[in-house]
């Protein structure tokens, strides 16, 4: 049975530790970020499928290369459910900055798939939702680790190793997390490719960096479960230093990291693909987080969120 209207949602995500090294089988830590979300509204119409999103408005068949991942997953869902690719309109609204390192592409896919399944009166398992979302993610990112998809679908903290069983975990950390968007876009696909090229050209220099980033993620999980924000902050800052050596930071990210540390943050680093996008900083108190957030905005951050890490998440 087809509904007249259905809505699907997907939230953002933050990688605390392990970006880039996770592609090489090392662990990473990611948390859901419900401060931001995507909403996909599917409405019954007559005629060809139409799409309205930040990048395109018009017939799905005319969608540009930039949203090929979304277009492909829409077509795949309709095929899987043995439905016709016609007589509906999709409107996608998002508060996740696109290409920000906060999981925008995966959240769009998750919201769209959920919305389509509800529109057609069908249910979907998390495993199938992950598989379908990863079709889009491979188009968008080339060789994604899968961490974005898993965290956004399951909406739980994950200690993630590519190809291994998912390891959800809980923590209560006496700290606040700042997420700041630089205002410039992160190009994860390019960054992942360039890290691979560095490793291929000089494995003796760059493989140990990948190994250390993986070890930092392992130690970070222990710090989180042990409510040790000082240790976690130190690990975050060290991780940023290493990511910078992998060429995935840039002047703007480094500037915001330095401002955070100079104003009392326990630790700070880029998050996600890098080369733009977003950074994170860990703070002891809410007042400190507000103070540092204002400093970041004064120095060029376009948007800032503060999340309480002390709730049971």
C-alpha positions in Angstrom: 0.0 0.0 0.0 1.4 3.4 -1.0 0.9 6.3 1.5 0.1 9.9 0.3 3.0 11.2 2.3 5.9 9.7 4.4 8.9 11.2 6.2 12.3 9.6 6.8 15.0 11.1 9.0 18.7 10.7 9.5 21.0 12.4 12.1 24.5 13.6 11.8 27.6 12.0 13.2 31.0 13.0 14.7 34.2 11.0 14.4 36.1 11.6 17.7 39.2 9.6 16.7 40.4 7.4 13.9 39.4 9.1 10.7 41.5 8.1 7.7 43.3 5.3 9.6 40.0 3.5 9.8 40.2 3.0 6.0 43.3 0.8 6.7 41.6 -1.5 9.2 42.4 0.5 12.3 39.7 1.3 14.9 37.8 4.6 15.0 35.3 6.1 17.4 32.2 7.8 16.2 29.1 9.2 18.0 25.7 10.1 16.7 25.1 13.9 16.6 21.4 14.6 17.0 22.0 18.4 17.0 21.8 18.1 13.2 19.5 16.0 11.0 18.1 15.4 7.5 14.4 15.0 6.7 13.2 13.4 3.5 9.5 14.0 2.7 8.0 11.8 0.0 4.6 12.9 -1.4 2.4 11.1 -3.9 2.1 12.9 -7.3 1.2 12.0 -10.8 3.9 11.5 -13.4 7.7 11.5 -13.4 9.6 11.4 -10.1 10.8 14.9 -9.0 13.4 15.9 -6.4 13.9 19.1 -4.4 17.2 19.4 -2.5 19.9 22.0 -1.9 21.8 21.0 -5.1 18.9 20.4 -7.5 15.2 20.9 -8.2 13.5 19.1 -11.0 13.1 15.7 -12.7 15.0 12.9 -11.0 16.1 11.7 -14.5 17.9 15.1 -15.0 19.7 15.0 -11.6 23.4 16.1 -11.9 26.5 14.1 -11.2 26.8 15.7 -7.8 23.8 13.9 -6.4 24.3 10.6 -8.3 24.5 8.7 -4.9 21.0 9.9 -3.9 19.6 9.3 -7.4 21.1 5.8 -7.5 19.7 4.8 -4.1 16.2 6.0 -5.0 16.3 3.9 -8.1 17.6 0.9 -6.2 14.9 1.1 -3.5 12.2 1.3 -6.0 13.7 -1.7 -7.9 14.1 -3.8 -4.7 10.5 -3.1 -3.7 9.2 -4.0 -7.2 7.6 -0.6 -7.6 7.4 1.9 -10.4 9.7 4.8 -10.6 7.0 7.4 -10.9 4.2 9.2 -9.1 6.1 10.6 -6.2 8.1 13.7 -5.2 11.0 13.8 -2.7 11.9 17.0 -0.8 15.1 16.8 1.2 15.8 19.3 4.0 19.0 19.2 6.1 20.6 21.1 9.0 23.8 19.2 8.5 26.3 21.4 6.5 27.1 19.5 3.3 30.6 18.2 2.8 31.4 19.1 6.4 32.7 15.8 7.8 29.5 15.4 9.8 27.9 12.6 7.8 25.7 14.6 5.5 25.8 12.3 2.5 25.0 9.2 4.6 22.3 11.0 6.5 20.6 12.0 3.3 20.7 8.5 2.0 19.4 7.1 5.3 16.5 9.6 5.5 15.6 9.0 1.8 15.6 5.2 2.1 13.5 5.3 5.3 11.1 7.7 3.8 10.7 5.6 0.6 10.1 2.4 2.6 7.4 4.2 4.7 5.9 5.7 1.6 5.5 2.3 0.0 4.2 0.8 3.3 7.2 -1.5 3.8 9.6 -2.1 6.7 13.4 -2.3 6.5 16.0 -3.9 8.8 19.1 -2.0 9.9 21.3 -4.4 8.0 19.5 -3.7 4.7 19.4 0.0 5.4 23.2 -0.1 5.9 23.7 -2.0 2.7 21.6 0.4 0.7 23.2 3.5 2.2 26.6 2.2 1.4 25.7 2.0 -2.3 25.4 5.8 -2.2 28.4 6.3 0.0 30.7 4.4 -2.4 29.6 6.7 -5.2 30.1 9.8 -3.0 33.4 8.8 -1.3 35.0 6.1 -3.4 36.3 3.8 -0.7 34.4 4.7 2.5 35.1 3.0 5.8 31.4 2.5 6.5 31.6 4.2 9.8 29.3 7.1 8.9 26.5 4.8 7.7 26.7 2.5 10.7 26.5 5.2 13.3 23.8 7.1 11.5 21.6 4.0 11.0 22.1 2.6 14.5 22.2 6.0 16.3 24.6 4.7 18.8 28.3 5.3 19.7 30.5 2.9 17.8 34.0 1.6 18.3 34.4 0.6 14.6 36.8 -1.6 12.7 36.1 -2.0 9.0 34.9 -5.4 8.2 34.5 -6.5 11.8 31.4 -6.9 13.9 30.0 -3.5 15.1 30.9 -2.7 18.7 28.4 -0.2 20.3 29.5 1.2 23.6 28.2 3.7 26.2 30.0 6.3 28.2 29.4 9.2 30.6 32.1 11.8 30.2 32.3 14.9 32.4 33.0 17.2 29.5 31.4 19.2 26.7 32.1 18.8 23.0 32.3 21.8 20.7 31.7 21.1 17.0 32.6 24.0 14.7 32.1 24.2 11.0 34.8 26.1 9.1 32.4 27.2 6.4 34.4 25.5 3.7 33.7 22.1 2.3 35.6 18.9 3.0 36.4 16.7 0.1 36.7 13.3 1.8 37.1 11.4 -1.5 40.2 13.5 -2.5 41.7 13.4 1.0 41.3 9.6 1.2 43.0 9.2 -2.2 45.8 11.5 -1.3 46.5 9.7 2.0 46.7 6.4 0.0 49.2 8.0 -2.4 51.4 9.1 0.5 51.4 5.7 2.0 52.2 4.0 -1.4 55.1 6.4 -2.0 56.6 6.3 1.4 55.2 3.5 3.6 58.1 3.7 6.1 57.1 7.3 6.9 53.3 7.1 6.8 52.4 3.6 7.9 53.5 4.3 11.5 51.2 7.4 11.5 48.3 5.2 10.5 49.2 2.7 13.3 49.5 5.4 15.9 46.1 6.9 15.0 44.6 3.4 15.5 46.3 3.1 18.9 45.0 6.5 19.8 41.4 5.4 19.0 41.9 2.3 21.2 43.1 4.4 24.1 40.4 7.0 23.5 37.7 4.4 24.1 39.2 3.4 27.4 39.4 7.1 28.4 35.8 7.6 27.5 34.6 4.5 29.4 36.8 5.5 32.4 35.4 9.1 32.4 38.9 10.6 31.8 38.3 13.7 29.7 41.9 15.0 30.2 43.3 11.9 28.6 40.8 12.0 25.8 41.7 15.6 25.2 45.4 14.9 25.0 44.7 12.0 22.5 42.5 14.3 20.3 45.3 16.9 20.1 47.9 14.3 19.2 45.6 12.8 16.6 45.2 16.3 15.0 49.0 16.6 14.8 49.3 13.3 13.0 46.4 14.0 10.7 48.1 17.3 9.7 51.2 15.2 8.8 49.0 13.2 6.5 48.1 16.4 4.7 44.4 16.3 5.6 44.3 19.5 7.7 44.6 23.0 6.4 45.3 26.5 7.7 41.7 27.2 8.7 41.3 24.0 10.7 44.7 24.5 12.3 43.7 28.0 13.3 40.5 26.9 15.0 42.3 24.1 16.8 45.0 26.5 18.0 42.3 29.0 19.2 40.6 26.2 21.2 43.7 25.0 22.8 45.0 28.6 23.6 41.7 29.3 25.4 41.7 26.3 27.6 40.2 23.3 25.7 41.3 19.9 26.9 41.9 18.9 23.3 41.0 19.8 19.7 41.2 18.3 16.3 39.7 18.1 12.8 36.8 15.7 12.4 35.9 13.8 9.3 37.7 14.0 5.9 39.5 17.2 6.7 40.8 19.9 4.3 37.9 22.1 5.4 34.7 20.8 6.9 34.6 20.7 10.7 36.7 20.5 13.9 35.9 19.5 17.5 37.1 20.6 20.9 36.7 19.1 24.3 36.0 21.3 27.3 35.7 20.8 31.0 32.6 22.9 31.6 29.6 24.4 29.8 30.8 27.9 30.5 34.2 27.1 29.0 32.5 25.6 26.0 30.5 28.7 25.5 33.5 31.0 25.9 35.6 29.0 23.4 32.6 28.7 21.0 32.4 32.5 20.9 36.1 32.8 20.3 35.8 30.4 17.3 32.9 32.3 15.9 34.9 35.6 16.3 37.8 34.0 14.4 35.8 32.7 11.4 33.9 29.6 12.3 30.6 29.7 10.5 28.5 27.6 12.9 29.1 26.1 16.3 27.3 23.5 18.3 27.9 22.4 21.9 27.0 18.9 23.1 26.9 17.6 26.7 29.1 14.4 26.9 28.0 13.9 30.5 24.6 12.3 29.7 24.4 8.6 29.2 25.1 8.2 25.5 
